[in-house]
Amino acid sequence: MAMENGDGGFNDKDTLFMLSGVALVVFGAGLILSNPIARRYLGQFGVGNLAQAALPDLDRYLTLRSM
């Protein structure tokens, strides 16, 4: 668990751990999506259609948040 230092921020070690975790997630997603079987299953599931359906909701959320 990341602990804040005295001035309310995080130290460099915590930032490094967070960024390395994000890099591992991106790398893992790339490995999964490079597999042709996984791509075929995701194509049947309709991930593209799901993303298109979520965009209007995201736009509405960002509009409400900016008010």
C-alpha positions as CSV (number, residue, x, y, z in Angstrom):
1,M,0.0,0.0,0.0
2,A,1.4,3.4,-0.9
3,M,2.0,5.7,2.0
4,E,2.1,9.5,1.6
5,N,5.2,11.3,2.8
6,G,5.1,14.3,5.2
7,D,4.2,16.9,2.5
8,G,1.2,15.0,1.2
9,G,2.8,13.5,-1.9
10,F,4.1,10.2,-2.9
11,N,7.8,9.4,-3.2
12,D,9.6,8.3,-6.3
13,K,9.6,4.7,-5.4
14,D,5.8,4.6,-5.3
15,T,5.6,6.3,-8.6
16,L,8.0,3.8,-10.1
17,F,5.9,0.9,-8.8
18,M,2.7,2.4,-10.2
19,L,4.1,3.1,-13.6
20,S,5.7,-0.4,-13.8
21,G,2.3,-1.9,-12.9
22,V,0.7,0.0,-15.7
23,A,3.4,-1.1,-18.1
24,L,2.8,-4.7,-17.1
25,V,-0.9,-4.4,-17.7
26,V,-0.4,-2.9,-21.1
27,F,2.2,-5.6,-22.0
28,G,-0.1,-8.4,-20.8
29,A,-3.1,-7.0,-22.8
30,G,-0.8,-6.8,-25.9
31,L,0.2,-10.5,-25.4
32,I,-3.4,-11.6,-25.1
33,L,-4.6,-9.5,-28.1
34,S,-1.7,-10.8,-30.3
35,N,-3.1,-14.3,-30.0
36,P,-5.3,-15.1,-33.0
37,I,-7.7,-17.3,-31.0
38,A,-8.3,-14.5,-28.4
39,R,-8.9,-12.1,-31.3
40,R,-11.4,-14.4,-32.8
41,Y,-13.3,-14.8,-29.5
42,L,-13.3,-11.1,-28.9
43,G,-14.6,-10.5,-32.4
44,Q,-17.5,-12.9,-31.7
45,F,-18.2,-11.1,-28.4
46,G,-18.5,-7.8,-30.2
47,V,-16.0,-5.6,-28.2
48,G,-16.2,-3.0,-30.9
49,N,-19.9,-2.7,-30.6
50,L,-19.6,-2.4,-26.8
51,A,-17.1,0.5,-27.2
52,Q,-19.4,2.3,-29.7
53,A,-22.3,1.9,-27.3
54,A,-20.3,3.4,-24.4
55,L,-19.1,6.5,-26.2
56,P,-22.4,8.5,-25.8
57,D,-22.5,7.7,-22.1
58,L,-18.9,8.8,-21.7
59,D,-19.7,12.1,-23.6
60,R,-22.7,12.7,-21.4
61,Y,-20.6,12.1,-18.2
62,L,-17.9,14.5,-19.3
63,T,-20.5,17.1,-20.1
64,L,-22.1,16.8,-16.7
65,R,-18.8,16.8,-15.0
66,S,-17.7,20.0,-16.7
67,M,-20.7,21.9,-15.3
